[in-house]
Amino acid sequence: MEDEVLSGGPARAERDQKTKGGEERITLQGQLSKQRSRIEDQKDKLAQNTAELEVHRKVELELLEINEELQEILDRLRRSETRYRELAESITDLFFALDMDLRYTYWNKASERFTGIPAREALGKSIHELFFGDPDALEQAVAVYSEVLRSGMGDAFINRYERDGQEFYFEVCAYPVEEGLTVFAKDITERMRVQKELQARSEELDSYAGAVSHDLAGSMVVIGDFASAALRYCEADDVERAAEYMREIDKAVTTIREYIEGLMVYARAGYSESEGESAASDLILRAVLDDLARSIEDAGAEVRLLHGSPAVLASPAKLRQVFSNLVQNALDHARSDELVVEIGSIQVSDEVTFFVRDNGQGIPPEMHGSIFLPFKGTRDSGGPGWGMGLAIVKRAVESWGGRMWIESVPGEGCCFYFTVPAYAR
């Protein structure tokens, strides 16, 4: 038995060793398998992480591109805003913006220049606080702006403003925007002045044409009647009576000739001067008084020269025509007692205002506008001539850009004023 055990011991040991070795191989293979699994898992995770990193990198690049595009858009917006502001500040028209409550949110340089109010003081103010027009003009502006805000459609209107006692007209265009309104206001004062002048000229021409037609037609009727009478007496061999009517015809023709010459003087007086011409008003006035010396003496008038008579920019011939007509007008309508005519001037800045004042019978207020029209007399009682003198004077004054007006109270005389640009030596 012992021999069997002894003889079986190595073999068994070898078998045990083999079994143990196999088990170790199995264990090692298992470990290797697990290791390979872990490596595969790591590879998968690495691949996944790599893919995610690639996605993140692409997203980052896209974000960078978007950021660059946004920055470019912002730069363009800033440049556009700068150009917009530069444009708004450079335009000569008034340009401002209003919010929904009609408070100013923008105020350009032209608005500052016209109103004298800087933007910092205007912004946030209501239209009711800064409006320069009369109440009716303000009401019109508020009504139009409110309607533009309500309807969302732009509108335009003409509005009147006042500044330093002067009247201005603006063509106002209002446009709706998201925050309220943008408003352009273009100064059309000169255009309105021209329109008013054209309207006045049209009315003047109507009066002119009617008077000319009436006067010439009447004169032609008289001439026709005299000619028929003269012809009858010629046929009857009554030379003396025929000659008498022929003399009346000659007088009528002379009157018509003087009438037409007066019309031509009136027309020429309205021609504008192409360039300002220096005129020595003191010398011109002295020459006029010399020409009228006989008339002044006959009227028993005293002519007083007040203040100075500076050099001005006007046609010497027209200035002489103006002084002559105004002084003659005073002499023609002298009072029964002593007449005093005062002539003087006042210079303010670059403008000279001349005046011719008399102590005659004066002119009623209701006639102050019509006396400057052709064929209108200066007094209710009438006077010599065709009533062209003051019309000629006004046209001459306006031809060099001056203004003319009258101040008078019946029974207390009258004073005619006219302006002339001063001559800068």
C-alpha positions, 0 to 999 in steps of 0.5 A: 500500500505504501509502495502504491502511494509512493509510486503514485505521488509524483504522478499526482503532483504532476497532475496537480501542477498541470491543473494549477497551471491551467487554472492560472492560464484561465485566470490570466486569460480572464484578466486579459479579456477584461483588460481588453474589454476595458481598453475597448471601452476606453477606445469607445469613450476616447472616440466619443470624446474626440467626436464631441470635441470635434463638434465643440470645435465646430460649434466654437468656430461657428460661434466665432464666425457669428461673433465676427458677423455680429461685430461687423453688423454693429460696426455698420450700424455705428457707421450708419448712425454716424452718417445719419447724425452727420446728415441730420446735423448738416441739413439746413432745414429744421429737423427734429423728432417727437415721441408719442407724447409730442416731446422732443427727442432730437433737435438738429443744428438748424433747429438750434440756429433758428430758435436760439435754443440748444439741443440740451435744453430742447430735448424732453420739452413738450411742443407746447413749451417750445412752439413759436407760432400763434395759438392757431398754428400750434393747434394745427401742428398738434392736430396733424402730428396726432393724426400721423401718430394715429394713422401711421401715415405721413402728412405735410402742411404749412405753418406760421412761426414768429421770432424776434417780431418777424414772421416766418413760414415753414413747409412741415413734413411729418413721418411716423417712426416706431418711437414717434415722429420725425419732422422736417421743416423747410423755410418757405418765407421767401416763397410766401413773400413772393406769392403774396407779392404776385397776388398783390401785383395781380390785384394791382394789374386788375386795377391798373387794366380797369382804370386804363381801359376806363380812362382811355375809353372815356378820352376816345369818346370825347375825342370822337364827339369833338371830331364829329362836331368839328366835321359838322362845322367844317361842312357848314363852313364855320371855320371858327367853331370847327377850329374850337373843337379841333383845339379841344381834340388837341387838348384831349390828345395831349392829356392822353399822351401825358397819361401814357407817359405816366404809365411808362414811368410807373412801369420803368419804376418797377425794374429791379436794379441789377447791382447796388449803385451808390447815391449821395442822398444829400446832393439828390435831395438838394437838387430836388428842392431846387427843382421844386423851389417855385412850387414850394414858394407858391405853396408858402411852405417851409422845408426843414432838413433833419438829421443827416442824409447818408450815402445809400445803395440805390439808383440816383435817378429813382431816388430823386424820383422818390423824393420829388414825388413825396415832396410834391405830394405834400405841396399839392395837399397843403393846408390853408395855413402855413405848410411845414415839410420835414425830411430826414433819415434814421440809420440802423445797422445796414439800412437807412429809413428816410421820412417825409413828414407834413402838417397837412390834412392827413390821410384817413386810415382806410386809405393807407393801403389804396393810396399806393395803387395806380390812379388812386388819390391821396385825399378824399377831396381829390388832387391834381394828376392821375394819382400815379405819384405814390404808386411810382414811388412805391415801385421805385422803392421796391425795385432796390429791395426797400419797403414803404409805408405811411403813418397819418391821422386826419387833420394832423398831417402824414409821414411817408417812410421808405428804406434803402440799403446803406452804402458801406464806404 
